[in-house]
Amino acid sequence: MPMTVYGQDEVTPEPTEEMAEPAAPMDSAPAAEEPAPEPTEYQGLVEGYNAVDDDGNPVDVSEAFDFFTVSMLWTVIAAAMVFMMHLGFATLEAGLCQKKNVVNILFKNVFIICIGLLTYAVIGFNTHYPAGSWQIDGILGINGPIGDLNDGNNKTWAYGGLALAMTGYGDFIFQAMFAATAATIVSGAVAERVKLPSFMIFATFLVAIGYTVAGSWHWGGGFLSELKVPFKDFAGSTVVHGFGGAAALACVLLLGARRGKYTKDGVKPILPHSQPLATIGVFLLFFGWFGFNGGSVLSADPGPLGLVFTTTALAAAAGGVFSIITSWIVLKKPDLSMALNGILGGLVSITAAADIVSVMSAVVAGAIGGVLVVFSILAFDKVKIDDPVGAISVHGVCGIWGTLAVAIFGIETEETKFSMFSQLIGIVSVYGFAFIFSLVVFGIIKAVMGVRVDAQEEEAGLDIAEHGSPAYTDSHA
């Protein structure tokens, strides 16, 4: 039979005398059975995995290993994309604030990702996922360092099977990149007037304990996952973004507004120093969100992965367009900062439901998020809650909407159901805990060492007052 090589037919050569094998004698004994082959490298790497499909048919172990390898590769790529989001947050916050505070904002973001990764290894991961080591079942399970995540089957398919096709270290590094996000959200909301040491202490506690305890209720097998109809939050509209938004609101209430922002004549705009820098930040966040949501598939399963990428992109685009339309009507001018926050509002709005909605539902969810951002930012200004970057509106308000959208737009199956009641329980639990935790921790720090710089330092700018170095100089040397 002819063989095909690179699309061309190759003629099988005629057997030569050297190639021909002598016929076995008719009365010869049957050939002995060949010994069973040694286990392949694939079988060793997927040891503990039951290599059958959903119908119970055997699966080629090498194919299973290929899927496992591709999934693990996608996981670490997604983790790197989420890491890039921290650069996006840094540039967005820096761009929307005054130039005299840029170094301070960038410094806080550098600290947040560093302390976030370290604390997640020391206490966070095993608190986020208590794995049967709860101190209060389903509510609290504070545990120690990660240890050897290649131990046992943690480096094989057996770690999580099809639903979690990655190694223990892959799981850790992807989740670790999420962890610091909550503190980054707070960083923008308290910008331009918070004491640096006070914020650093607060951020450490928020990432190490606050975020991981709340996250364990949903992703760690806690009580939200045990509801009759489990709470659904695919990539964290509430558990990540809502948590950060609620924490930011508590801190802003304790901190107060920037001096001169609210006067007897109304709101005095404090203009951003670099809208180009803010725009770069949003595009970095948009890019990173494909890893944020796409990585939350937890494998390279092509069906949900393609859907999640599509719903994420469409929701962001709809948020951008509808925030532009809304702000243009309300403010009488096309406002770039509103458009940027509209994109982010659309992204937060789809994050809870990216894997279970249709593409048109994603557009509607994102569009509503874009409208909400505009009215929310204006409403907070009316009640004199000063948020320089709109973080409470983008992450807190749109986080609520995105979580409720699960019950409105989620496509149910026989196995998967959604409940508005369960979604509300999740929102109230996580937002309430984040707000109270932040109010207590930030309040203690305020009582002990203060949380706000004095008027003279605020006027001069935190770059000089806190760091002794401006972000920009007039020197051309």
TIFI-35169 format. One line per field, with one value per residue (C-alpha): residue number from 1; x, y, z. Coordinates in steps of 0.001 Angstrom, whole numbers, plus 500000, padded with zeros to 6 digits. Layout:
# TIFI-35169
nr = NUM, ...
X = X, ...
Y = Y, ...
Z = Z, ...
This chain:
# TIFI-35169
nr = 1, 2, 3, 4, 5, 6, 7, 8, 9, 10, 11, 12, 13, 14, 15, 16, 17, 18, 19, 20, 21, 22, 23, 24, 25, 26, 27, 28, 29, 30, 31, 32, 33, 34, 35, 36, 37, 38, 39, 40, 41, 42, 43, 44, 45, 46, 47, 48, 49, 50, 51, 52, 53, 54, 55, 56, 57, 58, 59, 60, 61, 62, 63, 64, 65, 66, 67, 68, 69, 70, 71, 72, 73, 74, 75, 76, 77, 78, 79, 80, 81, 82, 83, 84, 85, 86, 87, 88, 89, 90, 91, 92, 93, 94, 95, 96, 97, 98, 99, 100, 101, 102, 103, 104, 105, 106, 107, 108, 109, 110, 111, 112, 113, 114, 115, 116, 117, 118, 119, 120, 121, 122, 123, 124, 125, 126, 127, 128, 129, 130, 131, 132, 133, 134, 135, 136, 137, 138, 139, 140, 141, 142, 143, 144, 145, 146, 147, 148, 149, 150, 151, 152, 153, 154, 155, 156, 157, 158, 159, 160, 161, 162, 163, 164, 165, 166, 167, 168, 169, 170, 171, 172, 173, 174, 175, 176, 177, 178, 179, 180, 181, 182, 183, 184, 185, 186, 187, 188, 189, 190, 191, 192, 193, 194, 195, 196, 197, 198, 199, 200, 201, 202, 203, 204, 205, 206, 207, 208, 209, 210, 211, 212, 213, 214, 215, 216, 217, 218, 219, 220, 221, 222, 223, 224, 225, 226, 227, 228, 229, 230, 231, 232, 233, 234, 235, 236, 237, 238, 239, 240, 241, 242, 243, 244, 245, 246, 247, 248, 249, 250, 251, 252, 253, 254, 255, 256, 257, 258, 259, 260, 261, 262, 263, 264, 265, 266, 267, 268, 269, 270, 271, 272, 273, 274, 275, 276, 277, 278, 279, 280, 281, 282, 283, 284, 285, 286, 287, 288, 289, 290, 291, 292, 293, 294, 295, 296, 297, 298, 299, 300, 301, 302, 303, 304, 305, 306, 307, 308, 309, 310, 311, 312, 313, 314, 315, 316, 317, 318, 319, 320, 321, 322, 323, 324, 325, 326, 327, 328, 329, 330, 331, 332, 333, 334, 335, 336, 337, 338, 339, 340, 341, 342, 343, 344, 345, 346, 347, 348, 349, 350, 351, 352, 353, 354, 355, 356, 357, 358, 359, 360, 361, 362, 363, 364, 365, 366, 367, 368, 369, 370, 371, 372, 373, 374, 375, 376, 377, 378, 379, 380, 381, 382, 383, 384, 385, 386, 387, 388, 389, 390, 391, 392, 393, 394, 395, 396, 397, 398, 399, 400, 401, 402, 403, 404, 405, 406, 407, 408, 409, 410, 411, 412, 413, 414, 415, 416, 417, 418, 419, 420, 421, 422, 423, 424, 425, 426, 427, 428, 429, 430, 431, 432, 433, 434, 435, 436, 437, 438, 439, 440, 441, 442, 443, 444, 445, 446, 447, 448, 449, 450, 451, 452, 453, 454, 455, 456, 457, 458, 459, 460, 461, 462, 463, 464, 465, 466, 467, 468, 469, 470, 471, 472, 473, 474, 475, 476, 477
X = 500000, 501535, 502674, 502020, 504792, 504104, 501184, 503121, 502729, 505754, 505824, 506536, 509685, 509524, 510946, 514507, 516167, 517770, 514431, 512502, 512001, 512099, 508792, 508407, 508238, 504676, 505384, 507147, 505880, 503778, 505838, 506097, 504025, 506001, 506428, 504129, 505727, 507109, 504888, 505459, 506523, 502974, 501529, 503931, 503043, 499298, 499515, 496332, 494219, 491415, 492001, 488432, 486027, 482535, 481111, 483651, 485705, 489498, 491415, 494865, 497026, 499343, 496393, 495453, 498982, 498970, 495811, 497267, 500470, 498667, 496342, 499236, 500984, 497843, 497532, 500982, 500480, 497196, 498985, 501531, 498686, 497080, 500475, 500460, 497191, 499137, 501098, 497740, 496423, 499625, 499539, 495785, 495954, 499041, 497473, 494202, 495920, 498034, 501649, 502868, 501657, 502788, 505829, 503712, 501093, 503665, 505488, 502277, 501603, 505143, 504729, 501289, 502332, 505468, 503768, 500784, 502863, 504822, 501846, 499881, 502691, 503096, 499429, 497095, 496883, 496156, 493664, 491997, 491735, 491594, 491190, 489499, 491541, 488820, 488828, 485162, 483706, 482921, 483711, 487274, 490352, 493546, 496530, 500276, 502766, 502315, 505085, 506107, 503376, 505070, 504571, 502652, 500261, 500382, 502530, 500289, 496862, 495586, 495908, 492616, 491654, 489766, 488252, 491625, 494162, 497288, 499913, 499876, 502362, 500357, 497278, 499203, 500804, 497581, 495626, 498485, 498270, 494608, 495273, 496909, 494128, 491903, 494575, 495306, 491666, 491919, 495161, 493435, 490497, 492666, 495248, 496790, 496202, 496941, 500078, 502349, 503303, 499650, 498544, 501310, 500261, 496595, 497303, 499289, 496430, 493838, 495635, 496901, 493734, 490740, 490664, 491630, 489029, 486216, 487437, 487429, 483677, 483197, 486290, 487658, 484611, 483052, 479412, 478627, 479527, 477327, 474096, 471167, 471783, 475485, 476631, 478130, 481004, 483134, 486212, 485343, 482887, 482124, 484888, 487705, 486367, 483439, 485648, 488127, 485375, 483766, 487157, 487908, 484606, 485366, 488830, 487614, 484951, 487605, 490130, 487999, 488119, 491105, 491361, 489641, 487622, 484259, 483505, 480463, 480048, 479999, 482506, 485841, 487350, 490899, 492065, 494166, 497733, 498112, 495166, 497517, 499025, 495552, 494545, 497606, 496627, 493121, 494366, 496817, 493948, 491760, 494546, 495192, 491496, 491667, 494009, 491921, 488719, 490253, 492561, 489573, 488442, 491268, 492204, 492645, 489209, 488501, 484727, 484503, 487819, 486601, 483272, 484938, 487313, 484368, 482018, 484846, 485717, 482118, 481162, 484168, 483344, 479695, 480718, 482956, 480352, 477497, 479581, 480548, 476909, 475742, 478468, 478093, 474382, 474795, 477993, 477437, 480993, 482660, 484664, 487691, 487979, 484345, 484951, 487962, 486038, 483157, 485405, 486487, 482879, 481922, 484754, 483769, 480136, 480912, 483484, 480975, 479152, 481618, 481320, 477532, 475958, 475282, 477246, 474262, 473689, 477344, 476770, 473750, 475577, 478561, 476374, 474513, 477856, 479026, 475919, 476156, 479753, 478821, 475903, 477741, 480808, 478547, 476482, 479532, 480699, 477287, 477579, 481224, 482846, 486101, 487428, 490082, 489992, 486382, 487455, 484443, 482086, 483952, 484695, 482118, 478958, 479587, 480660, 477151, 475554, 477796, 477002, 473255, 473567, 474412, 470846, 469363, 471354, 472921, 472037, 470884, 471290, 470070, 473246, 473686, 471134, 471359, 469450, 469004, 468708, 472083, 473677, 472338, 473649, 477085, 477038, 475882, 478366, 481468, 480734, 479707, 482806, 485139, 483605, 483664, 487137, 488538, 486703, 488179, 491753, 492027, 490305, 492859, 495706, 494100, 493863, 497431, 499470, 497100, 496175, 496268, 499139, 498937, 497694, 501177, 502314, 499133, 499592, 503241, 502465, 503312, 506195, 508225, 506698, 506902, 509639, 511731, 511667, 509358, 508150, 509047, 511878, 512552, 516073, 516866, 520274
Y = 500000, 503368, 505745, 509479, 511838, 515605, 515121, 513202, 509541, 507392, 504013, 501075, 499335, 495749, 493303, 492296, 489020, 490498, 491838, 488624, 486453, 482650, 480917, 479131, 475344, 474015, 471874, 474583, 475439, 478606, 481693, 482677, 485672, 488902, 490325, 493243, 496592, 498676, 501565, 504611, 508005, 509178, 506488, 507478, 511141, 510532, 507884, 507885, 509194, 506889, 506995, 506520, 508933, 509852, 506687, 504454, 503796, 503602, 506745, 506800, 507860, 509809, 511927, 512542, 513686, 515975, 517687, 517940, 519505, 522044, 522941, 523471, 525640, 527733, 528118, 529644, 531879, 533072, 533689, 535853, 537792, 538429, 539615, 542162, 543498, 544869, 547048, 548111, 549066, 550986, 553025, 553620, 554902, 557001, 558544, 559479, 561181, 564354, 564210, 565114, 561710, 559384, 557895, 557158, 555311, 553306, 552432, 551117, 548909, 547539, 546700, 545122, 542508, 541611, 541276, 539588, 536779, 536243, 536230, 533984, 531428, 531812, 531776, 532633, 529556, 527068, 529499, 530093, 526317, 524774, 521221, 519816, 521836, 524261, 525713, 526619, 524322, 526166, 529574, 529816, 527751, 529762, 527549, 527739, 527747, 525880, 523278, 521019, 521294, 518601, 516077, 512910, 513309, 517128, 517147, 514764, 514690, 513217, 516647, 517835, 515703, 517277, 520046, 521281, 520194, 521640, 520843, 522028, 524770, 525802, 526164, 528187, 530682, 531369, 532008, 534032, 536556, 537111, 537644, 541068, 542523, 543402, 545629, 547245, 548282, 549965, 551670, 553703, 554711, 556099, 557686, 561125, 561370, 558065, 557515, 555026, 552891, 552711, 551566, 548957, 547395, 547393, 545889, 543049, 542028, 542453, 540168, 537587, 537098, 539130, 538123, 534503, 533884, 535354, 533455, 530160, 530440, 530020, 528502, 526656, 524485, 526854, 527509, 529399, 526341, 524180, 526123, 524132, 525982, 526872, 530471, 531048, 533479, 532173, 534416, 536798, 539632, 539467, 537347, 539439, 542732, 543202, 542363, 545050, 547581, 547077, 547287, 550505, 552068, 551372, 552919, 556006, 556631, 556544, 558532, 561369, 563255, 565038, 568608, 571050, 568420, 569355, 573019, 575071, 575766, 572064, 569524, 570946, 568630, 567445, 566662, 563618, 564445, 561933, 560497, 558720, 556823, 555951, 554695, 552465, 551070, 550156, 548404, 546422, 545461, 544528, 542285, 540742, 540030, 537359, 535535, 536473, 535006, 532582, 531060, 530492, 527728, 525870, 523875, 524263, 522808, 524498, 524821, 527000, 528707, 530141, 531171, 532935, 534886, 535995, 537012, 538876, 540886, 541718, 542791, 545110, 546651, 547144, 548721, 551153, 552157, 552594, 554573, 556882, 557383, 557860, 560284, 562276, 562741, 563509, 565584, 567125, 566174, 562870, 561990, 559724, 558707, 557593, 555558, 553873, 553050, 551845, 549231, 548075, 548115, 545858, 543477, 543270, 542769, 539623, 538101, 536106, 534647, 534517, 530750, 530346, 533141, 533686, 536271, 538629, 538328, 539257, 542408, 543361, 542676, 544760, 547591, 547848, 547852, 550761, 552790, 551967, 553223, 556714, 557197, 555559, 557834, 560908, 559624, 559066, 562595, 563935, 562298, 563458, 560028, 560815, 558030, 559464, 556560, 555344, 552013, 551653, 552136, 549902, 547019, 547382, 548472, 546533, 543542, 543400, 543703, 541059, 538592, 539130, 538761, 535085, 534391, 536571, 535425, 532113, 529207, 526376, 522660, 519556, 519570, 523326, 525678, 529281, 531095, 534810, 534047, 532271, 535129, 537635, 535562, 535557, 539309, 540194, 537779, 538825, 542549, 542677, 540821, 542921, 546167, 545197, 543626, 546754, 549095, 547295, 546863, 550314, 551799, 550234, 551532, 554984, 554980, 553738, 555593, 557610, 556950, 560390, 562708, 566265, 569199, 570474, 567069, 566645, 570065, 569408, 565963, 562538, 562033, 564669, 564230, 560411, 559545, 562668, 562167, 563534, 561365, 564007, 566544, 569548, 568355, 567322, 565941
Z = 500000, 499025, 501794, 501677, 502751, 502874, 500516, 497823, 496920, 497467, 495753, 497991, 496713, 495451, 497983, 497188, 497915, 501016, 502203, 501762, 504840, 504582, 505120, 508442, 508298, 508397, 511438, 513457, 516942, 517445, 518123, 521760, 522813, 522965, 526449, 527358, 526572, 529392, 530516, 528350, 529636, 529085, 531347, 534070, 533827, 533988, 536686, 538715, 535831, 534734, 530989, 529727, 528078, 529275, 527710, 529415, 526294, 526690, 525769, 524244, 527193, 524915, 523775, 527391, 528120, 525081, 526333, 529820, 528464, 526266, 529143, 531516, 528924, 528472, 532251, 532696, 529640, 531160, 534473, 532657, 531004, 534395, 535625, 532791, 534192, 537148, 534729, 533319, 536747, 537491, 534281, 534449, 538023, 537321, 534224, 535916, 538854, 539087, 537989, 541479, 542711, 539915, 541677, 544748, 542695, 540777, 544005, 545575, 542564, 542634, 546306, 545840, 543287, 545258, 548637, 547004, 545532, 548751, 551104, 548754, 549023, 552801, 553816, 550949, 548729, 551503, 553028, 549676, 549182, 552673, 551270, 554348, 556840, 557926, 561421, 560964, 558324, 555091, 556597, 557872, 557082, 557640, 556837, 556256, 553353, 550090, 550547, 547647, 545023, 542908, 545691, 544841, 541925, 542021, 538872, 536920, 535363, 538632, 540317, 538851, 535849, 532965, 535090, 536376, 533768, 535362, 537956, 541544, 540753, 537701, 539858, 542448, 540072, 538180, 541378, 542882, 540044, 540912, 544595, 544463, 542303, 545262, 546840, 543483, 543203, 546605, 545586, 542889, 545067, 547899, 545616, 546212, 549971, 551739, 553854, 552142, 555214, 556313, 552891, 552675, 555986, 554983, 551542, 553111, 555407, 552660, 550213, 552704, 554752, 553594, 549942, 550527, 553251, 551132, 548075, 549972, 550451, 546706, 545084, 548113, 548748, 551289, 552060, 548832, 546799, 549052, 548575, 547163, 543894, 544140, 543815, 540363, 539781, 536922, 537197, 540011, 539342, 543059, 544593, 543041, 541689, 544036, 547006, 545955, 545290, 548707, 550425, 548525, 549616, 553290, 553007, 551160, 553806, 556543, 554530, 553221, 549933, 548419, 549616, 547299, 545443, 546958, 547547, 548494, 544781, 543881, 542585, 541466, 538848, 539542, 536046, 535128, 534162, 531304, 529444, 527001, 529952, 531229, 527779, 527593, 530979, 529852, 526727, 528854, 531149, 528168, 526869, 530270, 530786, 528093, 530468, 533516, 532061, 529567, 532151, 534425, 532077, 533916, 530839, 527087, 526393, 523034, 523406, 526511, 525771, 522468, 523999, 526941, 524691, 522540, 525351, 527086, 523982, 523072, 526597, 526780, 523411, 524360, 527670, 525826, 523238, 525685, 528176, 525309, 524310, 527896, 528941, 525719, 526416, 530121, 530045, 526597, 525585, 524660, 527785, 527291, 530946, 530941, 527778, 529380, 532536, 530379, 528779, 532226, 533448, 530548, 531409, 535083, 534048, 532027, 534361, 536440, 533455, 530573, 530157, 530334, 528266, 524581, 522656, 522458, 526185, 526670, 524594, 526704, 529977, 528892, 527609, 530908, 532719, 530547, 531378, 535087, 535285, 534107, 536496, 539380, 539086, 538974, 541924, 544138, 543393, 544420, 547845, 548136, 547973, 546190, 543977, 541631, 539164, 539424, 540948, 543261, 540329, 537878, 540224, 542986, 541169, 537951, 540038, 541525, 538109, 536563, 539340, 538996, 535215, 535780, 536913, 534164, 531124, 532167, 529874, 532140, 531482, 533262, 535351, 535810, 537339, 538481, 541211, 541805, 545513, 545549, 543617, 546135, 549044, 547430, 546827, 550342, 551953, 550028, 549827, 553478, 554641, 552473, 553735, 557430, 557250, 555597, 557935, 560958, 559677, 558095, 561155, 563510, 561353, 561346, 565145, 565665, 563037, 560882, 557267, 555682, 554835, 556171, 554111, 553255, 551945, 549936, 548370, 547493, 546159, 547540, 545128, 546970, 550432, 550556, 548056, 547574, 543817, 541109, 538255, 535688, 535592, 533389, 532640, 529074, 529990
